[in-house]
Amino acid sequence: MLLAVVLVLGTAGYVIVGLDLFSAIYQTAITITTVGFGEVSGDDEVDNAYRVVTLVLVLLGASTAIYVVSVLLETVVEGTLNDNLRRRRMQREIDHMDHHVIVAGGGRVGRAIAAYVYRLGAPVVVIDRALPSGDWLVPVIAGEATDDEVLLSAGLERASTLVSALDTDADNLYVTVTAKALRKDLFVVVRTSTQANEPKFLRAGADRVVNPHEIGGSRMGALAMQPNVAEFLDEVLHDESHDVAIHEIDVAFDSPAIGSTIGELGAAQGGAMVIAIREQSGRYTTNPPPDLQVGSGDVLIVLGNAEQLASIEGRFVRRTGLHRFRGAPIADPGS
């Protein structure tokens, strides 16, 4: 706008001193851009009024043009440099990650997933089509999650879990197939908008398939029918202000707790409560008896406060004060 105002004023000044409109525009343009083509009028037509207009235009117009160009260049260069610096900084952070969670999709569902994983203390990387504005708490990679190179740049070879939360089932299915082709042992959680597509995702290699709409409807129904139960579970799973949480403990093949009973682990003496055990076959044993032995490959679902959870987890990993996420220690969310 500033440059346009100077151009209009310069043109008007030259018209006043006797140039036609086109010549006035031309003379104004070559003056404020300092190209030095010379004056349009002949020497006998250049008087003091003409020179005054030119002098004012040189001082005002040239400085305005230089200022406008410098601002535009600064905007373009700084924006590009800032984006590049952000990308490089986040990539360095990702390169040092291990046993992290990759969230494909930076929409509302993906953001909620990343925020929840971050609150639990596990490292997380988000893949989105464009680098978001503002500062994120977690690294973000700009690109298509369906691209092999993008998945690898997110540390797929070192990740423990991939959550595909893209908008369409087709994209989520493609991500699942691609990720499983690169990492057969990767734990994959997939979002679907149609429950009928769940068998397709499972055949493609997904370990869990989630329909957010169905879960949201079920939760609202639970609040209508059993509000206290639903609120308690929400507080246990999502509210960090309460000193109670549910953890899952993977029993590794070399765990010192293999062969121990539920009672021996301390659950029967006021410690953390083992509310369920998932065997390797996928079968769940709820409210297991104290004399039930823990086997290799089992997954214990444990309820308790931070101290109780740290105590029972220490029996499995020989390290207290840490919660292990798929084999990697992470900070206790209560600490």
C-alpha positions in Angstrom: 0.0 0.0 0.0 2.8 2.4 0.8 4.5 1.7 -2.5 1.2 2.2 -4.3 0.7 5.6 -2.6 4.2 6.7 -3.6 3.5 5.6 -7.2 0.3 7.6 -7.4 1.8 10.7 -5.9 4.8 10.6 -8.2 2.6 10.1 -11.2 0.4 13.0 -10.2 3.4 15.3 -9.7 4.8 14.6 -13.2 1.4 15.1 -14.7 1.2 18.5 -13.0 4.6 19.6 -14.4 3.5 18.7 -18.0 4.0 14.9 -18.7 1.3 12.8 -20.2 -0.1 10.0 -18.0 1.8 7.1 -19.4 5.1 9.1 -19.4 4.4 10.2 -15.8 3.9 6.5 -14.7 7.0 5.4 -16.6 9.1 8.2 -15.1 7.8 7.5 -11.6 8.6 3.7 -11.9 12.2 4.2 -13.2 12.8 6.8 -10.5 11.7 4.9 -7.5 13.4 1.7 -8.7 16.6 3.7 -9.4 17.2 1.9 -12.7 18.7 5.2 -14.2 17.2 5.2 -17.7 17.3 9.0 -17.7 14.5 11.6 -17.9 11.6 11.2 -20.3 11.4 14.9 -21.3 14.0 16.6 -23.4 16.6 18.9 -21.9 14.6 22.0 -23.0 11.5 20.7 -21.2 13.2 19.9 -17.9 12.6 22.9 -15.5 13.1 23.4 -11.8 9.6 22.1 -11.0 10.3 18.8 -12.9 13.6 18.5 -10.9 11.8 19.1 -7.6 9.3 16.3 -8.3 12.2 14.0 -9.3 14.3 14.9 -6.2 11.4 14.3 -3.8 10.5 11.1 -5.6 14.1 9.8 -5.4 14.3 10.5 -1.7 10.9 9.3 -0.8 10.2 6.7 -3.5 13.5 4.9 -3.7 13.7 4.5 0.1 10.1 3.2 0.1 10.9 0.7 -2.6 14.0 -0.5 -0.9 12.1 -0.9 2.4 9.2 -2.8 0.8 11.6 -5.2 -1.0 13.6 -5.8 2.2 10.5 -6.5 4.2 9.3 -9.0 1.6 12.7 -10.7 1.4 12.9 -10.8 5.2 9.4 -12.4 5.5 10.2 -15.1 2.9 13.7 -15.8 4.1 13.0 -15.8 7.8 9.9 -17.9 7.4 11.8 -20.5 5.3 14.8 -20.4 7.7 12.6 -20.8 10.7 10.7 -23.7 9.2 14.0 -25.4 8.3 15.5 -24.8 11.7 12.4 -26.2 13.3 12.5 -29.3 11.1 16.2 -29.9 11.7 15.7 -29.5 15.5 12.8 -31.8 15.6 14.6 -34.4 13.4 17.6 -34.4 15.7 15.2 -35.0 18.7 13.5 -37.8 16.8 16.8 -39.4 15.9 17.6 -39.8 19.6 14.2 -41.4 20.4 13.7 -45.1 21.1 10.6 -47.2 22.0 8.5 -44.2 21.1 5.0 -43.8 19.8 4.3 -42.5 16.2 0.9 -40.9 15.7 -0.1 -40.6 12.0 -2.5 -37.6 11.7 -2.4 -34.3 13.4 -6.1 -33.7 13.5 -8.3 -33.5 16.6 -8.1 -37.3 17.3 -4.3 -37.4 16.6 -3.7 -34.4 18.9 -5.7 -36.0 21.7 -3.7 -39.2 21.3 -0.4 -37.4 21.3 -1.3 -35.3 24.4 -2.4 -38.4 26.3 0.8 -40.3 25.5 2.9 -37.2 26.4 1.1 -36.9 29.7 2.1 -40.5 30.5 5.7 -39.6 29.9 6.3 -41.7 26.8 8.1 -40.2 23.8 5.8 -39.4 20.9 6.2 -38.2 17.3 3.3 -36.8 15.2 3.2 -37.0 11.4 1.0 -34.4 9.7 0.7 -33.2 6.1 1.9 -29.7 7.0 4.1 -28.4 9.8 1.7 -26.8 12.3 2.0 -23.3 13.4 3.0 -22.5 17.0 5.1 -24.6 19.3 4.1 -28.2 19.9 5.1 -30.2 23.0 6.1 -33.1 20.7 8.1 -33.3 17.5 6.0 -33.0 14.3 7.1 -34.3 10.9 5.5 -32.7 7.8 4.7 -35.3 5.2 2.4 -38.1 4.1 2.3 -40.9 6.6 1.7 -43.3 3.7 5.2 -42.6 2.5 7.9 -45.0 3.5 10.5 -42.3 3.9 8.3 -40.2 6.1 7.7 -43.2 8.4 11.4 -44.0 8.6 12.2 -40.4 9.4 9.8 -40.7 12.3 11.9 -43.5 13.7 9.7 -46.4 12.7 12.6 -48.8 13.0 13.0 -47.9 16.7 9.4 -47.2 17.6 7.3 -49.4 19.8 3.8 -48.4 18.6 2.2 -46.7 15.6 -1.2 -45.1 15.9 -2.8 -44.4 12.6 -5.5 -41.7 13.1 -5.9 -40.3 9.6 -9.3 -39.1 8.3 -10.1 -42.0 5.9 -10.1 -45.8 6.4 -8.3 -46.1 3.0 -5.3 -44.0 4.2 -5.2 -45.8 7.6 -5.2 -49.2 5.8 -2.4 -48.1 3.6 -0.4 -46.9 6.6 -0.9 -50.2 8.3 0.2 -52.2 5.4 3.3 -50.0 4.8 4.3 -50.0 8.5 3.9 -53.8 8.9 5.9 -54.3 5.7 8.8 -52.3 7.3 8.4 -53.6 10.8 6.5 -56.9 11.3 6.9 -56.7 15.2 5.5 -53.2 15.4 2.4 -52.7 17.5 -0.2 -50.9 15.4 -3.4 -49.2 16.6 -5.7 -48.0 13.8 -8.7 -45.6 13.7 -11.7 -46.6 11.7 -14.9 -44.8 10.9 -16.8 -48.0 9.9 -16.8 -51.0 12.2 -17.4 -53.3 9.3 -13.8 -52.5 8.1 -12.3 -53.9 11.3 -11.5 -57.4 9.7 -9.7 -55.8 6.9 -7.4 -53.9 9.2 -6.8 -57.0 11.3 -5.9 -58.9 8.1 -3.5 -56.1 7.1 -1.7 -56.6 10.4 -3.3 -54.1 12.8 -3.1 -55.2 16.4 -6.0 -53.1 17.6 -8.8 -51.3 15.7 -10.7 -48.4 17.3 -13.8 -46.6 16.2 -13.9 -43.2 18.0 -17.6 -42.7 17.3 -18.6 -46.0 18.8 -16.4 -45.4 21.8 -17.8 -41.9 22.3 -21.3 -43.3 22.0 -20.6 -46.1 24.4 -19.1 -43.7 27.0 -22.2 -41.4 26.8 -24.4 -44.4 27.2 -22.4 -45.5 30.2 -22.7 -42.1 31.7 -26.4 -42.3 31.3 -26.8 -45.8 32.7 -23.9 -46.0 35.2 -22.5 -42.5 35.8 -20.4 -43.3 38.8 -18.7 -46.3 37.2 -18.0 -44.3 34.1 -16.7 -41.3 36.0 -14.4 -43.5 38.2 -12.9 -45.1 35.1 -12.4 -41.7 33.5 -10.6 -40.4 36.6 -8.4 -43.5 36.8 -7.4 -43.4 33.2 -7.3 -39.6 32.5 -7.3 -37.5 35.7 -3.8 -37.0 37.0 -5.0 -35.3 40.2 -5.8 -38.6 41.7 -3.1 -40.9 43.1 -4.4 -43.9 41.4 -3.8 -45.3 37.9 -4.0 -48.5 35.8 -0.8 -49.8 34.3 -0.1 -52.8 32.2 3.1 -54.9 32.9 4.6 -57.0 30.2 6.2 -60.2 31.5 9.4 -60.7 29.6 10.8 -64.1 29.0 13.7 -63.3 31.4 11.6 -61.6 34.1 12.5 -62.7 37.7 8.7 -62.7 38.5 7.9 -65.7 36.2 6.5 -68.4 38.3 5.5 -66.1 41.1 1.9 -66.1 42.3 -0.3 -63.0 42.4 -0.2 -63.2 46.2 3.6 -63.4 46.3 3.8 -60.2 44.2 2.2 -58.4 47.0 -1.2 -57.9 45.5 -2.9 -59.8 48.3 -1.1 -57.8 51.1 -2.4 -54.3 50.5 -0.2 -53.7 47.4 -1.3 -53.0 43.8 -4.3 -54.9 42.7 -4.0 -57.2 39.6 -7.4 -56.8 38.1 -6.8 -58.9 35.0 -4.2 -61.0 33.2 -3.9 -61.3 29.4 -2.3 -64.5 28.3 -0.3 -64.9 25.1 -3.3 -66.6 23.5 -5.3 -63.3 24.0 -7.6 -64.8 26.7 -8.2 -62.6 29.8 -8.5 -63.8 33.3 -10.3 -61.2 35.4 -9.9 -60.9 39.1 -7.2 -63.6 39.2 -6.9 -65.7 42.4 -3.8 -65.2 44.7 -2.4 -68.6 43.8 -2.4 -68.0 40.0 1.2 -68.1 38.7 2.5 -65.5 36.3 3.9 -66.9 33.0 6.2 -65.6 30.3 4.4 -63.4 27.8 1.5 -62.6 30.1 0.4 -59.0 30.5 -0.8 -57.9 33.9 -3.4 -55.1 34.3 -2.7 -53.5 37.6 -4.6 -50.9 39.7 -2.9 -48.9 42.5 -1.2 -45.7 43.5 2.2 -44.6 42.3 4.1 -46.3 45.2 2.2 -49.6 44.8 2.6 -49.6 41.1 6.3 -48.9 41.4 6.7 -51.7 43.9 5.1 -54.4 41.8 6.8 -53.2 38.6 10.1 -53.4 40.3 9.5 -57.1 40.8 9.4 -57.5 37.0 12.1 -55.1 35.8 14.4 -54.9 38.8 14.0 -51.1 38.7 11.6 -49.2 41.0 10.2 -45.8 40.3 9.9 -46.4 36.6 7.0 -47.5 34.5 8.0 -49.5 31.5 6.4 -48.9 28.1 6.8 -51.9 25.9 10.2 -52.7 27.3 11.5 -49.1 27.7 11.5 -47.2 31.0 9.5 -44.0 31.1 8.9 -41.5 33.8 6.2 -42.1 36.3 3.3 -39.7 35.3 2.7 -39.1 39.0 6.3 -37.9 39.6 
